[in-house]
Amino acid sequence: MVQAFKSDAPRYDNKEAMEHARHKSTFTADRKLTLRDVLDELVADERVDAKVAEQFMLPARSATTLEIHPLVLIAEQEWQDKQPPHKTLNLEVLTQWLADKVDLEYVHIDPLKVDVTAVTSVMAPGYANRYRILPVKVEHTRVVVATAEPYVRSWESELEHITGLKIDRVIANPLDVVRYLGEFYSVSRSIRKVTAQEDRTGAPDITNLEQLIELGRSGQLDADDKHIVHIVDWLLQYAFDQRASDIHIEPRREIGNIRFRIDGLLHHVYEMPMPVMIAVTSRFKVLGRMDVVERRRPQDGRIKTKTPHGEIELRLSTMPTAFGEKLVARIFNPEVLVKDYRALGFSDKEAGIWDSLVSHPHGIVLVTGPTGSGKTTTLYSTLKQLASPDLNVCTVEDPIEMVVPAFNQMQVQHNIGLNFAAGVRTLLRQDPDIIMVGEIRDRETADMAIQAALTGHLVLSTLHTNDSASAIPRLREIGVPAYLLNATLLGVVAQRLVRTLCPHCKEKTVVDEEDWRTLTAPWKVREEGNFYRPVGCVECRNTGFYGRTGVYEMLTMTPELRGAITPESDAREIRSLAVKQGMTPLRLSGAQKVHRGLTTIDEVWRAVPPDQELY
């Protein structure tokens, strides 16, 4: 039988009375937890010191605190748990303790895993707010309902009778229950009202491109409707809270999908009726100063918004698809630019190499890798550190990823003939010290970059190749002579991003010997190290991973490598010589991070497939 919290409040300095009261009585129906109840149990479980609890209890009896859940009040004190491992008694720890105490399952509400439409249809918002309960999962025969009041139960039988579903109660963070009660029902209400408005206007079903264009011409979508504004505001805040790097709004035949990219992986977030999704896309386009009516051509836009954590930029991109207009909003947090090189994932050796490359007064430094491998963050962070009042830092980009006041940034505009080559030509007349070219795509851009390097400027740029050694044959293929590469190229850095293990829940493990040998072959690397495996907790949303870090391959030009750059040399020869000269390949760089307990072998294989590197 589950021991209920006591109803009589003993003094903490009377242990005998406290133990007597502990087994004396049980809760009556629908009695809410009190601060005294919770403190008594924490002291009895030897989680909190009795004197500390008594001192806190006296001033906490105000009328204001009576309306605040006792777990929230206690969590604000940031007391250390008296039981090993002596963690801080934060709200999640206290909520898990409460769940164990009343023998109910603890659930952390992850909004990405909640079907908002389904859960909000179970009960009316007024009923949910009255009892502070929130449905979090709906199945054929049961519904899981979260609460922070384990002894308020009168709603349980009523809800079972009304819905015909079995009720499974779970304990959840009281602040999360209140927050998502408001958010889920508010968004659901907005979507229903927008859908009803579309039904009344008789808007056609949008299932192909022709109907989509006709709807745009008729102007039946209102991107400024207050419900649409609310949905978009919620969606943005939702993405910021979840650490999303991209928002994907994708039309389908009858329903629209919304997905977030978090730590490099896409997560399905929400489904909306197509009329609602079209209006949401239009709202984004209005904010990004894009042509709302034009849906036949791709468009780009930009939004800057303020959050409690500072300003965040969003780069918008639309694309016509079979079922309508797809929109992707890439989220750029300027805070990533204040990182030092080690925070980007450089080891001490790599940070030293990179610092020496970008410290040259003139020459070309290239960063290579696929889309989404962190090239922009590396270059922007570097330029942010190099920028100073006595240097003129200029960039030419397509598009400008982030607006940074410390740089002079130019946007490529092909419709007026302003391409990368023309941009670099213009920058050379602007007395630059450091030039960043968004990407070297053709011979003309490469020639201008080399011209800039030859005339005494440091040029940073990107190139799409699989590894660092392949950059040299790639430049030769587009027409750059070998002697100019010898004269200007300082180094090439290839990079990838791997997910890092959550520091809050990762567990030590023993690495599989065969997997380790396969990862590190043909080199022999000792297996003794700090190997960890993913577990999953509240902080990482039960994924076992939190954030990403870079894996780097740094090819620096030595006299021997310069001598190897000939019209006949290929990437394999250059790579082999670079490794002999001390270059650490991508796969081995990833293995070093596995060895240090930062990531896993599977993550390294995902970022650097086995067939990608040839030795």
Stockholm file with secondary structure:
# STOCKHOLM 1.0

chainA/1-615         MVQAFKSDAPRYDNKEAMEHARHKSTFTADRKLTLRDVLDELVADERVDAKVAEQFMLPARSATTLEIHPLVLIAEQEWQDKQPPHKTLNLEVLTQWLADKVDLEYVHIDPLKVDVTAVTSVMAPGYANRYRILPVKVEHTRVVVATAEPYVRSWESELEHITGLKIDRVIANPLDVVRYLGEFYSVSRSIRKVTAQEDRTGAPDITNLEQLIELGRSGQLDADDKHIVHIVDWLLQYAFDQRASDIHIEPRREIGNIRFRIDGLLHHVYEMPMPVMIAVTSRFKVLGRMDVVERRRPQDGRIKTKTPHGEIELRLSTMPTAFGEKLVARIFNPEVLVKDYRALGFSDKEAGIWDSLVSHPHGIVLVTGPTGSGKTTTLYSTLKQLASPDLNVCTVEDPIEMVVPAFNQMQVQHNIGLNFAAGVRTLLRQDPDIIMVGEIRDRETADMAIQAALTGHLVLSTLHTNDSASAIPRLREIGVPAYLLNATLLGVVAQRLVRTLCPHCKEKTVVDEEDWRTLTAPWKVREEGNFYRPVGCVECRNTGFYGRTGVYEMLTMTPELRGAITPESDAREIRSLAVKQGMTPLRLSGAQKVHRGLTTIDEVWRAVPPDQELY
#=GR chainA/1-615 SS CCCCCCSSCCCTTCHHHHHHHHTTCCCCTTCCCCHHHHHHHHHHTTSSCHHHHHHHHTTTCSHHHHTSCHHHHHHTTCCBCSSTTCCBCCHHHHHHHHHHHTTCEECCCCGGGCCHHHHHTTSCHHHHHHHTEEEEEECSSEEEEEESCTTCCHHHHHHHHHHCSEEEEEECCHHHHHHHHHHHHHHHHHHHHHHHHHHHHTCCCCCSHHHHHHHHHHTCCCTTCHHHHHHHHHHHHHHHHTTEEEEEEEECSSEEEEEEEETTEEEEEEEEEHHHHHHHHHHHHHHTTCCSSCCSSCEEEEEEEEETTEEEEEEEEEEEETTEEEEEEEEECGGGGGCCTTTTTCCHHHHHHHHHHHTSSSEEEEEECCTTSSHHHHHHHHHHHHCCTTCCEEEEESSCCSCCTTSEEEECBGGGTBCHHHHHHHHGGGCCSEEEESCCCSHHHHHHHHHHHHTTCEEEEEECCSSSTTHHHHHHHTTCCHHHHHHHEEEEEEEEEEEEECTTTCEECCCCHHHHHHHHTTSCCCCCSCCEECCCCTTTTTSSEEEEEEEEEEEECCHHHHHHCCTTCCHHHHHHHHHHTTCCCHHHHHHHHHHTTSSCHHHHHHHSCGGGCCC
#=GC SS_cons         CCCCCCSSCCCTTCHHHHHHHHTTCCCCTTCCCCHHHHHHHHHHTTSSCHHHHHHHHTTTCSHHHHTSCHHHHHHTTCCBCSSTTCCBCCHHHHHHHHHHHTTCEECCCCGGGCCHHHHHTTSCHHHHHHHTEEEEEECSSEEEEEESCTTCCHHHHHHHHHHCSEEEEEECCHHHHHHHHHHHHHHHHHHHHHHHHHHHHTCCCCCSHHHHHHHHHHTCCCTTCHHHHHHHHHHHHHHHHTTEEEEEEEECSSEEEEEEEETTEEEEEEEEEHHHHHHHHHHHHHHTTCCSSCCSSCEEEEEEEEETTEEEEEEEEEEEETTEEEEEEEEECGGGGGCCTTTTTCCHHHHHHHHHHHTSSSEEEEEECCTTSSHHHHHHHHHHHHCCTTCCEEEEESSCCSCCTTSEEEECBGGGTBCHHHHHHHHGGGCCSEEEESCCCSHHHHHHHHHHHHTTCEEEEEECCSSSTTHHHHHHHTTCCHHHHHHHEEEEEEEEEEEEECTTTCEECCCCHHHHHHHHTTSCCCCCSCCEECCCCTTTTTSSEEEEEEEEEEEECCHHHHHHCCTTCCHHHHHHHHHHTTCCCHHHHHHHHHHTTSSCHHHHHHHSCGGGCCC
//
